Amino acid sequence: MTRDQLAAELLRISKLQLSDITRAVKNGEKSIALNEVVDLARRLNRLADAVAGRPAQALPASGPDASAHAEA
């Protein structure tokens, strides 16, 4: 991945997630906003792993436990 490709991917990820986070905050949906922040962190970590050449990790199971952490 070239430097320009990395920059473009970071910009794409951040614009998409920040738009979702902003919309959730404006609508007063705290748990959705927090979930979007968690999703942004997960995407950035996966991108960092890909750039570093580390194998992709299994995604955590979604369910009641996942949403409980976001609302805490």
PDB file of N, CA, C, O and CB in Angstrom:
ATOM      1  N   MET A   1       0.854  -1.170   0.000  1.00  0.00           N
ATOM      2  CA  MET A   1       0.000   0.000   0.000  1.00  0.00           C
ATOM      3  C   MET A   1       0.898   1.230   0.000  1.00  0.00           C
ATOM      4  O   MET A   1       1.785   1.371   0.841  1.00  0.00           O
ATOM      5  CB  MET A   1      -0.970  -0.001   1.224  1.00  0.00           C
ATOM      6  N   THR A   2       0.651   2.108  -0.953  1.00  0.00           N
ATOM      7  CA  THR A   2       1.464   3.317  -1.035  1.00  0.00           C
ATOM      8  C   THR A   2       1.019   4.335   0.012  1.00  0.00           C
ATOM      9  O   THR A   2      -0.041   4.205   0.624  1.00  0.00           O
ATOM     10  CB  THR A   2       1.380   3.928  -2.443  1.00  0.00           C
ATOM     11  N   ARG A   3       1.832   5.317   0.193  1.00  0.00           N
ATOM     12  CA  ARG A   3       1.520   6.383   1.142  1.00  0.00           C
ATOM     13  C   ARG A   3       0.216   7.092   0.752  1.00  0.00           C
ATOM     14  O   ARG A   3      -0.611   7.390   1.613  1.00  0.00           O
ATOM     15  CB  ARG A   3       2.681   7.397   1.211  1.00  0.00           C
ATOM     16  N   ASP A   4       0.037   7.357  -0.540  1.00  0.00           N
ATOM     17  CA  ASP A   4      -1.181   8.011  -1.007  1.00  0.00           C
ATOM     18  C   ASP A   4      -2.412   7.132  -0.799  1.00  0.00           C
ATOM     19  O   ASP A   4      -3.480   7.632  -0.444  1.00  0.00           O
ATOM     20  CB  ASP A   4      -1.047   8.376  -2.479  1.00  0.00           C
ATOM     21  N   GLN A   5      -2.268   5.829  -1.018  1.00  0.00           N
ATOM     22  CA  GLN A   5      -3.391   4.911  -0.803  1.00  0.00           C
ATOM     23  C   GLN A   5      -3.767   4.861   0.679  1.00  0.00           C
ATOM     24  O   GLN A   5      -4.946   4.836   1.029  1.00  0.00           O
ATOM     25  CB  GLN A   5      -3.039   3.494  -1.314  1.00  0.00           C
ATOM     26  N   LEU A   6      -2.766   4.846   1.529  1.00  0.00           N
ATOM     27  CA  LEU A   6      -3.005   4.833   2.964  1.00  0.00           C
ATOM     28  C   LEU A   6      -3.723   6.111   3.401  1.00  0.00           C
ATOM     29  O   LEU A   6      -4.684   6.063   4.168  1.00  0.00           O
ATOM     30  CB  LEU A   6      -1.680   4.674   3.727  1.00  0.00           C
ATOM     31  N   ALA A   7      -3.251   7.236   2.912  1.00  0.00           N
ATOM     32  CA  ALA A   7      -3.880   8.513   3.245  1.00  0.00           C
ATOM     33  C   ALA A   7      -5.334   8.545   2.771  1.00  0.00           C
ATOM     34  O   ALA A   7      -6.210   9.022   3.492  1.00  0.00           O
ATOM     35  CB  ALA A   7      -3.091   9.677   2.621  1.00  0.00           C
ATOM     36  N   ALA A   8      -5.590   8.048   1.579  1.00  0.00           N
ATOM     37  CA  ALA A   8      -6.952   8.028   1.038  1.00  0.00           C
ATOM     38  C   ALA A   8      -7.853   7.120   1.874  1.00  0.00           C
ATOM     39  O   ALA A   8      -9.006   7.460   2.136  1.00  0.00           O
ATOM     40  CB  ALA A   8      -6.942   7.560  -0.433  1.00  0.00           C
ATOM     41  N   GLU A   9      -7.337   5.982   2.288  1.00  0.00           N
ATOM     42  CA  GLU A   9      -8.136   5.057   3.095  1.00  0.00           C
ATOM     43  C   GLU A   9      -8.419   5.641   4.478  1.00  0.00           C
ATOM     44  O   GLU A   9      -9.533   5.507   4.985  1.00  0.00           O
ATOM     45  CB  GLU A   9      -7.416   3.705   3.230  1.00  0.00           C
ATOM     46  N   LEU A  10      -7.437   6.282   5.087  1.00  0.00           N
ATOM     47  CA  LEU A  10      -7.656   6.928   6.382  1.00  0.00           C
ATOM     48  C   LEU A  10      -8.711   8.028   6.272  1.00  0.00           C
ATOM     49  O   LEU A  10      -9.570   8.160   7.145  1.00  0.00           O
ATOM     50  CB  LEU A  10      -6.339   7.511   6.919  1.00  0.00           C
ATOM     51  N   LEU A  11      -8.645   8.799   5.218  1.00  0.00           N
ATOM     52  CA  LEU A  11      -9.611   9.863   5.002  1.00  0.00           C
ATOM     53  C   LEU A  11     -11.013   9.292   4.800  1.00  0.00           C
ATOM     54  O   LEU A  11     -11.985   9.811   5.349  1.00  0.00           O
ATOM     55  CB  LEU A  11      -9.204  10.714   3.798  1.00  0.00           C
ATOM     56  N   ARG A  12     -11.114   8.232   4.018  1.00  0.00           N
ATOM     57  CA  ARG A  12     -12.409   7.601   3.752  1.00  0.00           C
ATOM     58  C   ARG A  12     -13.033   7.071   5.042  1.00  0.00           C
ATOM     59  O   ARG A  12     -14.205   7.318   5.328  1.00  0.00           O
ATOM     60  CB  ARG A  12     -12.250   6.460   2.733  1.00  0.00           C
ATOM     61  N   ILE A  13     -12.234   6.342   5.808  1.00  0.00           N
ATOM     62  CA  ILE A  13     -12.726   5.764   7.062  1.00  0.00           C
ATOM     63  C   ILE A  13     -13.158   6.871   8.024  1.00  0.00           C
ATOM     64  O   ILE A  13     -14.246   6.810   8.597  1.00  0.00           O
ATOM     65  CB  ILE A  13     -11.638   4.876   7.717  1.00  0.00           C
ATOM     66  N   SER A  14     -12.322   7.861   8.195  1.00  0.00           N
ATOM     67  CA  SER A  14     -12.628   8.905   9.173  1.00  0.00           C
ATOM     68  C   SER A  14     -13.842   9.730   8.767  1.00  0.00           C
ATOM     69  O   SER A  14     -14.666  10.060   9.619  1.00  0.00           O
ATOM     70  CB  SER A  14     -11.427   9.816   9.358  1.00  0.00           C
ATOM     71  N   LYS A  15     -13.972  10.069   7.496  1.00  0.00           N
ATOM     72  CA  LYS A  15     -15.140  10.851   7.056  1.00  0.00           C
ATOM     73  C   LYS A  15     -16.434  10.084   7.276  1.00  0.00           C
ATOM     74  O   LYS A  15     -17.419  10.642   7.761  1.00  0.00           O
ATOM     75  CB  LYS A  15     -15.008  11.229   5.576  1.00  0.00           C
ATOM     76  N   LEU A  16     -16.430   8.816   6.922  1.00  0.00           N
ATOM     77  CA  LEU A  16     -17.629   7.998   7.075  1.00  0.00           C
ATOM     78  C   LEU A  16     -18.032   7.890   8.545  1.00  0.00           C
ATOM     79  O   LEU A  16     -19.183   8.143   8.901  1.00  0.00           O
ATOM     80  CB  LEU A  16     -17.402   6.601   6.483  1.00  0.00           C
ATOM     81  N   GLN A  17     -17.091   7.518   9.380  1.00  0.00           N
ATOM     82  CA  GLN A  17     -17.402   7.309  10.788  1.00  0.00           C
ATOM     83  C   GLN A  17     -17.724   8.617  11.497  1.00  0.00           C
ATOM     84  O   GLN A  17     -18.654   8.663  12.302  1.00  0.00           O
ATOM     85  CB  GLN A  17     -16.245   6.619  11.480  1.00  0.00           C
ATOM     86  N   LEU A  18     -16.982   9.672  11.220  1.00  0.00           N
ATOM     87  CA  LEU A  18     -17.248  10.946  11.883  1.00  0.00           C
ATOM     88  C   LEU A  18     -18.612  11.496  11.500  1.00  0.00           C
ATOM     89  O   LEU A  18     -19.282  12.127  12.318  1.00  0.00           O
ATOM     90  CB  LEU A  18     -16.165  11.959  11.539  1.00  0.00           C
ATOM     91  N   SER A  19     -19.020  11.264  10.280  1.00  0.00           N
ATOM     92  CA  SER A  19     -20.360  11.670   9.857  1.00  0.00           C
ATOM     93  C   SER A  19     -21.415  10.931  10.675  1.00  0.00           C
ATOM     94  O   SER A  19     -22.375  11.538  11.149  1.00  0.00           O
ATOM     95  CB  SER A  19     -20.563  11.402   8.347  1.00  0.00           C
ATOM     96  N   ASP A  20     -21.237   9.633  10.839  1.00  0.00           N
ATOM     97  CA  ASP A  20     -22.181   8.828  11.618  1.00  0.00           C
ATOM     98  C   ASP A  20     -22.181   9.250  13.090  1.00  0.00           C
ATOM     99  O   ASP A  20     -23.240   9.323  13.714  1.00  0.00           O
ATOM    100  CB  ASP A  20     -21.836   7.333  11.496  1.00  0.00           C
ATOM    101  N   ILE A  21     -21.005   9.524  13.641  1.00  0.00           N
ATOM    102  CA  ILE A  21     -20.893   9.935  15.036  1.00  0.00           C
ATOM    103  C   ILE A  21     -21.581  11.280  15.236  1.00  0.00           C
ATOM    104  O   ILE A  21     -22.332  11.456  16.196  1.00  0.00           O
ATOM    105  CB  ILE A  21     -19.411  10.013  15.467  1.00  0.00           C
ATOM    106  N   THR A  22     -21.332  12.220  14.346  1.00  0.00           N
ATOM    107  CA  THR A  22     -21.937  13.541  14.434  1.00  0.00           C
ATOM    108  C   THR A  22     -23.459  13.456  14.376  1.00  0.00           C
ATOM    109  O   THR A  22     -24.154  14.099  15.163  1.00  0.00           O
ATOM    110  CB  THR A  22     -21.417  14.437  13.314  1.00  0.00           C
ATOM    111  N   ARG A  23     -23.967  12.669  13.450  1.00  0.00           N
ATOM    112  CA  ARG A  23     -25.418  12.511  13.316  1.00  0.00           C
ATOM    113  C   ARG A  23     -26.020  11.920  14.594  1.00  0.00           C
ATOM    114  O   ARG A  23     -27.064  12.380  15.058  1.00  0.00           O
ATOM    115  CB  ARG A  23     -25.752  11.614  12.104  1.00  0.00           C
ATOM    116  N   ALA A  24     -25.376  10.918  15.154  1.00  0.00           N
ATOM    117  CA  ALA A  24     -25.890  10.290  16.373  1.00  0.00           C
ATOM    118  C   ALA A  24     -25.876  11.263  17.546  1.00  0.00           C
ATOM    119  O   ALA A  24     -26.820  11.294  18.335  1.00  0.00           O
ATOM    120  CB  ALA A  24     -25.071   9.046  16.717  1.00  0.00           C
ATOM    121  N   VAL A  25     -24.823  12.050  17.667  1.00  0.00           N
ATOM    122  CA  VAL A  25     -24.731  13.017  18.760  1.00  0.00           C
ATOM    123  C   VAL A  25     -25.825  14.078  18.618  1.00  0.00           C
ATOM    124  O   VAL A  25     -26.482  14.435  19.595  1.00  0.00           O
ATOM    125  CB  VAL A  25     -23.331  13.683  18.785  1.00  0.00           C
ATOM    126  N   LYS A  26     -26.014  14.575  17.402  1.00  0.00           N
ATOM    127  CA  LYS A  26     -27.048  15.593  17.172  1.00  0.00           C
ATOM    128  C   LYS A  26     -28.442  15.057  17.484  1.00  0.00           C
ATOM    129  O   LYS A  26     -29.318  15.808  17.912  1.00  0.00           O
ATOM    130  CB  LYS A  26     -26.995  16.086  15.721  1.00  0.00           C
ATOM    131  N   ASN A  27     -28.647  13.762  17.272  1.00  0.00           N
ATOM    132  CA  ASN A  27     -29.945  13.144  17.545  1.00  0.00           C
ATOM    133  C   ASN A  27     -30.075  12.681  18.993  1.00  0.00           C
ATOM    134  O   ASN A  27     -31.107  12.131  19.377  1.00  0.00           O
ATOM    135  CB  ASN A  27     -30.165  11.969  16.613  1.00  0.00           C
ATOM    136  N   GLY A  28     -29.037  12.898  19.798  1.00  0.00           N
ATOM    137  CA  GLY A  28     -29.082  12.513  21.200  1.00  0.00           C
ATOM    138  C   GLY A  28     -28.979  11.010  21.429  1.00  0.00           C
ATOM    139  O   GLY A  28     -29.427  10.508  22.460  1.00  0.00           O
ATOM    140  N   GLU A  29     -28.399  10.300  20.489  1.00  0.00           N
ATOM    141  CA  GLU A  29     -28.285   8.840  20.573  1.00  0.00           C
ATOM    142  C   GLU A  29     -26.887   8.460  21.044  1.00  0.00           C
ATOM    143  O   GLU A  29     -26.021   8.084  20.254  1.00  0.00           O
ATOM    144  CB  GLU A  29     -28.595   8.179  19.203  1.00  0.00           C
ATOM    145  N   LYS A  30     -26.696   8.569  22.353  1.00  0.00           N
ATOM    146  CA  LYS A  30     -25.376   8.354  22.943  1.00  0.00           C
ATOM    147  C   LYS A  30     -24.824   6.960  22.651  1.00  0.00           C
ATOM    148  O   LYS A  30     -23.656   6.822  22.290  1.00  0.00           O
ATOM    149  CB  LYS A  30     -25.440   8.572  24.439  1.00  0.00           C
ATOM    150  N   SER A  31     -25.639   5.945  22.803  1.00  0.00           N
ATOM    151  CA  SER A  31     -25.136   4.583  22.613  1.00  0.00           C
ATOM    152  C   SER A  31     -24.727   4.342  21.158  1.00  0.00           C
ATOM    153  O   SER A  31     -23.742   3.651  20.896  1.00  0.00           O
ATOM    154  CB  SER A  31     -26.200   3.558  23.037  1.00  0.00           C
ATOM    155  N   ILE A  32     -25.472   4.902  20.228  1.00  0.00           N
ATOM    156  CA  ILE A  32     -25.101   4.748  18.815  1.00  0.00           C
ATOM    157  C   ILE A  32     -23.793   5.483  18.540  1.00  0.00           C
ATOM    158  O   ILE A  32     -22.925   4.960  17.841  1.00  0.00           O
ATOM    159  CB  ILE A  32     -26.227   5.281  17.886  1.00  0.00           C
ATOM    160  N   ALA A  33     -23.645   6.685  19.082  1.00  0.00           N
ATOM    161  CA  ALA A  33     -22.407   7.441  18.893  1.00  0.00           C
ATOM    162  C   ALA A  33     -21.215   6.670  19.452  1.00  0.00           C
ATOM    163  O   ALA A  33     -20.161   6.605  18.818  1.00  0.00           O
ATOM    164  CB  ALA A  33     -22.511   8.823  19.565  1.00  0.00           C
ATOM    165  N   LEU A  34     -21.380   6.087  20.635  1.00  0.00           N
ATOM    166  CA  LEU A  34     -20.290   5.313  21.230  1.00  0.00           C
ATOM    167  C   LEU A  34     -19.974   4.073  20.403  1.00  0.00           C
ATOM    168  O   LEU A  34     -18.807   3.716  20.245  1.00  0.00           O
ATOM    169  CB  LEU A  34     -20.645   4.908  22.661  1.00  0.00           C
ATOM    170  N   ASN A  35     -20.988   3.423  19.879  1.00  0.00           N
ATOM    171  CA  ASN A  35     -20.764   2.269  19.015  1.00  0.00           C
ATOM    172  C   ASN A  35     -19.994   2.667  17.755  1.00  0.00           C
ATOM    173  O   ASN A  35     -19.149   1.911  17.275  1.00  0.00           O
ATOM    174  CB  ASN A  35     -22.100   1.622  18.637  1.00  0.00           C
ATOM    175  N   GLU A  36     -20.286   3.842  17.227  1.00  0.00           N
ATOM    176  CA  GLU A  36     -19.576   4.324  16.044  1.00  0.00           C
ATOM    177  C   GLU A  36     -18.106   4.613  16.369  1.00  0.00           C
ATOM    178  O   GLU A  36     -17.228   4.368  15.543  1.00  0.00           O
ATOM    179  CB  GLU A  36     -20.257   5.588  15.489  1.00  0.00           C
ATOM    180  N   VAL A  37     -17.843   5.131  17.564  1.00  0.00           N
ATOM    181  CA  VAL A  37     -16.457   5.375  17.987  1.00  0.00           C
ATOM    182  C   VAL A  37     -15.711   4.044  18.094  1.00  0.00           C
ATOM    183  O   VAL A  37     -14.564   3.933  17.661  1.00  0.00           O
ATOM    184  CB  VAL A  37     -16.416   6.135  19.349  1.00  0.00           C
ATOM    185  N   VAL A  38     -16.366   3.044  18.670  1.00  0.00           N
ATOM    186  CA  VAL A  38     -15.766   1.710  18.781  1.00  0.00           C
ATOM    187  C   VAL A  38     -15.490   1.137  17.388  1.00  0.00           C
ATOM    188  O   VAL A  38     -14.439   0.543  17.148  1.00  0.00           O
ATOM    189  CB  VAL A  38     -16.695   0.757  19.583  1.00  0.00           C
ATOM    190  N   ASP A  39     -16.441   1.322  16.480  1.00  0.00           N
ATOM    191  CA  ASP A  39     -16.271   0.832  15.114  1.00  0.00           C
ATOM    192  C   ASP A  39     -15.110   1.543  14.424  1.00  0.00           C
ATOM    193  O   ASP A  39     -14.334   0.908  13.709  1.00  0.00           O
ATOM    194  CB  ASP A  39     -17.566   1.027  14.309  1.00  0.00           C
ATOM    195  N   LEU A  40     -14.984   2.850  14.631  1.00  0.00           N
ATOM    196  CA  LEU A  40     -13.866   3.604  14.056  1.00  0.00           C
ATOM    197  C   LEU A  40     -12.538   3.062  14.578  1.00  0.00           C
ATOM    198  O   LEU A  40     -11.603   2.860  13.803  1.00  0.00           O
ATOM    199  CB  LEU A  40     -13.997   5.110  14.383  1.00  0.00           C
ATOM    200  N   ALA A  41     -12.450   2.829  15.867  1.00  0.00           N
ATOM    201  CA  ALA A  41     -11.215   2.289  16.456  1.00  0.00           C
ATOM    202  C   ALA A  41     -10.894   0.925  15.869  1.00  0.00           C
ATOM    203  O   ALA A  41      -9.739   0.637  15.554  1.00  0.00           O
ATOM    204  CB  ALA A  41     -11.340   2.187  17.990  1.00  0.00           C
ATOM    205  N   ARG A  42     -11.915   0.080  15.719  1.00  0.00           N
ATOM    206  CA  ARG A  42     -11.708  -1.256  15.150  1.00  0.00           C
ATOM    207  C   ARG A  42     -11.196  -1.166  13.719  1.00  0.00           C
ATOM    208  O   ARG A  42     -10.272  -1.888  13.342  1.00  0.00           O
ATOM    209  CB  ARG A  42     -13.011  -2.066  15.192  1.00  0.00           C
ATOM    210  N   ARG A  43     -11.790  -0.287  12.923  1.00  0.00           N
ATOM    211  CA  ARG A  43     -11.355  -0.128  11.524  1.00  0.00           C
ATOM    212  C   ARG A  43      -9.918   0.383  11.441  1.00  0.00           C
ATOM    213  O   ARG A  43      -9.130  -0.095  10.624  1.00  0.00           O
ATOM    214  CB  ARG A  43     -12.292   0.837  10.779  1.00  0.00           C
ATOM    215  N   LEU A  44      -9.584   1.350  12.285  1.00  0.00           N
ATOM    216  CA  LEU A  44      -8.221   1.890  12.271  1.00  0.00           C
ATOM    217  C   LEU A  44      -7.213   0.847  12.722  1.00  0.00           C
ATOM    218  O   LEU A  44      -6.113   0.773  12.172  1.00  0.00           O
ATOM    219  CB  LEU A  44      -8.126   3.128  13.165  1.00  0.00           C
ATOM    220  N   ASN A  45      -7.570   0.043  13.712  1.00  0.00           N
ATOM    221  CA  ASN A  45      -6.674  -1.027  14.156  1.00  0.00           C
ATOM    222  C   ASN A  45      -6.469  -2.065  13.066  1.00  0.00           C
ATOM    223  O   ASN A  45      -5.350  -2.537  12.863  1.00  0.00           O
ATOM    224  CB  ASN A  45      -7.224  -1.696  15.411  1.00  0.00           C
ATOM    225  N   ARG A  46      -7.533  -2.425  12.363  1.00  0.00           N
ATOM    226  CA  ARG A  46      -7.408  -3.387  11.265  1.00  0.00           C
ATOM    227  C   ARG A  46      -6.523  -2.826  10.145  1.00  0.00           C
ATOM    228  O   ARG A  46      -5.723  -3.555   9.557  1.00  0.00           O
ATOM    229  CB  ARG A  46      -8.801  -3.752  10.710  1.00  0.00           C
ATOM    230  N   LEU A  47      -6.670  -1.541   9.858  1.00  0.00           N
ATOM    231  CA  LEU A  47      -5.835  -0.921   8.835  1.00  0.00           C
ATOM    232  C   LEU A  47      -4.372  -0.906   9.285  1.00  0.00           C
ATOM    233  O   LEU A  47      -3.473  -1.191   8.494  1.00  0.00           O
ATOM    234  CB  LEU A  47      -6.324   0.514   8.531  1.00  0.00           C
ATOM    235  N   ALA A  48      -4.139  -0.575  10.545  1.00  0.00           N
ATOM    236  CA  ALA A  48      -2.770  -0.564  11.074  1.00  0.00           C
ATOM    237  C   ALA A  48      -2.156  -1.956  10.998  1.00  0.00           C
ATOM    238  O   ALA A  48      -0.985  -2.107  10.649  1.00  0.00           O
ATOM    239  CB  ALA A  48      -2.754  -0.056  12.530  1.00  0.00           C
ATOM    240  N   ASP A  49      -2.947  -2.967  11.324  1.00  0.00           N
ATOM    241  CA  ASP A  49      -2.455  -4.343  11.239  1.00  0.00           C
ATOM    242  C   ASP A  49      -2.112  -4.710   9.792  1.00  0.00           C
ATOM    243  O   ASP A  49      -1.097  -5.358   9.534  1.00  0.00           O
ATOM    244  CB  ASP A  49      -3.503  -5.325  11.803  1.00  0.00           C
ATOM    245  N   ALA A  50      -2.956  -4.297   8.861  1.00  0.00           N
ATOM    246  CA  ALA A  50      -2.712  -4.599   7.448  1.00  0.00           C
ATOM    247  C   ALA A  50      -1.437  -3.924   6.957  1.00  0.00           C
ATOM    248  O   ALA A  50      -0.657  -4.526   6.219  1.00  0.00           O
ATOM    249  CB  ALA A  50      -3.905  -4.155   6.591  1.00  0.00           C
ATOM    250  N   VAL A  51      -1.228  -2.688   7.360  1.00  0.00           N
ATOM    251  CA  VAL A  51      -0.029  -1.955   6.945  1.00  0.00           C
ATOM    252  C   VAL A  51       1.213  -2.585   7.561  1.00  0.00           C
ATOM    253  O   VAL A  51       2.260  -2.657   6.918  1.00  0.00           O
ATOM    254  CB  VAL A  51      -0.130  -0.468   7.347  1.00  0.00           C
ATOM    255  N   ALA A  52       1.098  -3.040   8.801  1.00  0.00           N
ATOM    256  CA  ALA A  52       2.233  -3.654   9.496  1.00  0.00           C
ATOM    257  C   ALA A  52       2.475  -5.094   9.054  1.00  0.00           C
ATOM    258  O   ALA A  52       3.491  -5.693   9.407  1.00  0.00           O
ATOM    259  CB  ALA A  52       2.004  -3.616  10.994  1.00  0.00           C
ATOM    260  N   GLY A  53       1.542  -5.648   8.282  1.00  0.00           N
ATOM    261  CA  GLY A  53       1.713  -7.011   7.802  1.00  0.00           C
ATOM    262  C   GLY A  53       1.301  -8.070   8.789  1.00  0.00           C
ATOM    263  O   GLY A  53       1.670  -9.235   8.637  1.00  0.00           O
ATOM    264  N   ARG A  54       0.531  -7.685   9.815  1.00  0.00           N
ATOM    265  CA  ARG A  54       0.048  -8.660  10.794  1.00  0.00           C
ATOM    266  C   ARG A  54      -1.220  -9.316  10.261  1.00  0.00           C
ATOM    267  O   ARG A  54      -2.000  -8.672   9.559  1.00  0.00           O
ATOM    268  CB  ARG A  54      -0.218  -7.986  12.175  1.00  0.00           C
ATOM    269  N   PRO A  55      -1.434 -10.579  10.583  1.00  0.00           N
ATOM    270  CA  PRO A  55      -2.665 -11.256  10.140  1.00  0.00           C
ATOM    271  C   PRO A  55      -3.893 -10.649  10.810  1.00  0.00           C
ATOM    272  O   PRO A  55      -3.823 -10.170  11.942  1.00  0.00           O
ATOM    273  CB  PRO A  55      -2.594 -12.766  10.446  1.00  0.00           C
ATOM    274  N   ALA A  56      -5.007 -10.676  10.105  1.00  0.00           N
ATOM    275  CA  ALA A  56      -6.258 -10.135  10.637  1.00  0.00           C
ATOM    276  C   ALA A  56      -6.728 -10.984  11.802  1.00  0.00           C
ATOM    277  O   ALA A  56      -6.632 -12.211  11.765  1.00  0.00           O
ATOM    278  CB  ALA A  56      -7.345 -10.073   9.542  1.00  0.00           C
ATOM    279  N   GLN A  57      -7.235 -10.332  12.834  1.00  0.00           N
ATOM    280  CA  GLN A  57      -7.765 -11.036  13.993  1.00  0.00           C
ATOM    281  C   GLN A  57      -9.243 -11.311  13.760  1.00  0.00           C
ATOM    282  O   GLN A  57      -9.903 -10.608  12.995  1.00  0.00           O
ATOM    283  CB  GLN A  57      -7.549 -10.218  15.299  1.00  0.00           C
ATOM    284  N   ALA A  58      -9.750 -12.327  14.418  1.00  0.00           N
ATOM    285  CA  ALA A  58     -11.175 -12.641  14.322  1.00  0.00           C
ATOM    286  C   ALA A  58     -11.973 -11.507  14.947  1.00  0.00           C
ATOM    287  O   ALA A  58     -11.576 -10.948  15.969  1.00  0.00           O
ATOM    288  CB  ALA A  58     -11.503 -13.995  15.017  1.00  0.00           C
ATOM    289  N   LEU A  59     -13.104 -11.171  14.325  1.00  0.00           N
ATOM    290  CA  LEU A  59     -13.962 -10.127  14.861  1.00  0.00           C
ATOM    291  C   LEU A  59     -14.693 -10.661  16.082  1.00  0.00           C
ATOM    292  O   LEU A  59     -15.101 -11.822  16.103  1.00  0.00           O
ATOM    293  CB  LEU A  59     -14.963  -9.629  13.794  1.00  0.00           C
ATOM    294  N   PRO A  60     -14.863  -9.814  17.112  1.00  0.00           N
ATOM    295  CA  PRO A  60     -15.596 -10.272  18.290  1.00  0.00           C
ATOM    296  C   PRO A  60     -17.058 -10.498  17.935  1.00  0.00           C
ATOM    297  O   PRO A  60     -17.609  -9.842  17.050  1.00  0.00           O
ATOM    298  CB  PRO A  60     -15.470  -9.256  19.445  1.00  0.00           C
ATOM    299  N   ALA A  61     -17.668 -11.428  18.636  1.00  0.00           N
ATOM    300  CA  ALA A  61     -19.081 -11.724  18.386  1.00  0.00           C
ATOM    301  C   ALA A  61     -19.924 -10.533  18.806  1.00  0.00           C
ATOM    302  O   ALA A  61     -19.685  -9.926  19.850  1.00  0.00           O
ATOM    303  CB  ALA A  61     -19.528 -13.004  19.141  1.00  0.00           C
ATOM    304  N   SER A  62     -20.906 -10.207  17.989  1.00  0.00           N
ATOM    305  CA  SER A  62     -21.815  -9.132  18.367  1.00  0.00           C
ATOM    306  C   SER A  62     -22.959  -9.730  19.156  1.00  0.00           C
ATOM    307  O   SER A  62     -23.342 -10.880  18.942  1.00  0.00           O
ATOM    308  CB  SER A  62     -22.339  -8.363  17.121  1.00  0.00           C
ATOM    309  N   GLY A  63     -23.487  -8.966  20.041  1.00  0.00           N
ATOM    310  CA  GLY A  63     -24.585  -9.443  20.862  1.00  0.00           C
ATOM    311  C   GLY A  63     -24.775  -8.548  22.056  1.00  0.00           C
ATOM    312  O   GLY A  63     -24.306  -7.410  22.056  1.00  0.00           O
ATOM    313  N   PRO A  64     -25.449  -9.032  23.071  1.00  0.00           N
ATOM    314  CA  PRO A  64     -25.744  -8.194  24.224  1.00  0.00           C
ATOM    315  C   PRO A  64     -24.502  -7.656  24.919  1.00  0.00           C
ATOM    316  O   PRO A  64     -24.516  -6.530  25.416  1.00  0.00           O
ATOM    317  CB  PRO A  64     -26.561  -8.963  25.203  1.00  0.00           C
ATOM    318  N   ASP A  65     -23.433  -8.435  24.963  1.00  0.00           N
ATOM    319  CA  ASP A  65     -22.220  -7.975  25.619  1.00  0.00           C
ATOM    320  C   ASP A  65     -21.605  -6.787  24.897  1.00  0.00           C
ATOM    321  O   ASP A  65     -21.077  -5.885  25.547  1.00  0.00           O
ATOM    322  CB  ASP A  65     -21.216  -9.101  25.709  1.00  0.00           C
ATOM    323  N   ALA A  66     -21.658  -6.763  23.583  1.00  0.00           N
ATOM    324  CA  ALA A  66     -21.072  -5.687  22.802  1.00  0.00           C
ATOM    325  C   ALA A  66     -21.782  -4.371  23.087  1.00  0.00           C
ATOM    326  O   ALA A  66     -21.122  -3.344  23.244  1.00  0.00           O
ATOM    327  CB  ALA A  66     -21.133  -6.012  21.309  1.00  0.00           C
ATOM    328  N   SER A  67     -23.098  -4.375  23.157  1.00  0.00           N
ATOM    329  CA  SER A  67     -23.830  -3.141  23.400  1.00  0.00           C
ATOM    330  C   SER A  67     -23.734  -2.710  24.856  1.00  0.00           C
ATOM    331  O   SER A  67     -23.830  -1.517  25.145  1.00  0.00           O
ATOM    332  CB  SER A  67     -25.283  -3.308  23.003  1.00  0.00           C
ATOM    333  N   ALA A  68     -23.551  -3.631  25.767  1.00  0.00           N
ATOM    334  CA  ALA A  68     -23.436  -3.287  27.175  1.00  0.00           C
ATOM    335  C   ALA A  68     -22.198  -2.449  27.444  1.00  0.00           C
ATOM    336  O   ALA A  68     -22.224  -1.539  28.273  1.00  0.00           O
ATOM    337  CB  ALA A  68     -23.405  -4.543  28.022  1.00  0.00           C
ATOM    338  N   HIS A  69     -21.105  -2.758  26.736  1.00  0.00           N
ATOM    339  CA  HIS A  69     -19.876  -1.990  26.910  1.00  0.00           C
ATOM    340  C   HIS A  69     -20.025  -0.593  26.379  1.00  0.00           C
ATOM    341  O   HIS A  69     -19.470   0.341  26.958  1.00  0.00           O
ATOM    342  CB  HIS A  69     -18.718  -2.675  26.228  1.00  0.00           C
ATOM    343  N   ALA A  70     -20.756  -0.411  25.296  1.00  0.00           N
ATOM    344  CA  ALA A  70     -20.912   0.907  24.683  1.00  0.00           C
ATOM    345  C   ALA A  70     -21.763   1.836  25.548  1.00  0.00           C
ATOM    346  O   ALA A  70     -21.574   3.052  25.507  1.00  0.00           O
ATOM    347  CB  ALA A  70     -21.535   0.771  23.298  1.00  0.00           C
ATOM    348  N   GLU A  71     -22.691   1.291  26.326  1.00  0.00           N
ATOM    349  CA  GLU A  71     -23.574   2.119  27.112  1.00  0.00           C
ATOM    350  C   GLU A  71     -23.006   2.432  28.488  1.00  0.00           C
ATOM    351  O   GLU A  71     -23.550   3.277  29.199  1.00  0.00           O
ATOM    352  CB  GLU A  71     -24.902   1.451  27.251  1.00  0.00           C
ATOM    353  N   ALA A  72     -21.930   1.771  28.872  1.00  0.00           N
ATOM    354  CA  ALA A  72     -21.348   1.983  30.205  1.00  0.00           C
ATOM    355  C   ALA A  72     -20.669   3.315  30.314  1.00  0.00           C
ATOM    356  O   ALA A  72     -20.129   3.649  31.368  1.00  0.00           O
ATOM    357  CB  ALA A  72     -20.363   0.893  30.536  1.00  0.00           C
TER     358      ALA A  72
END
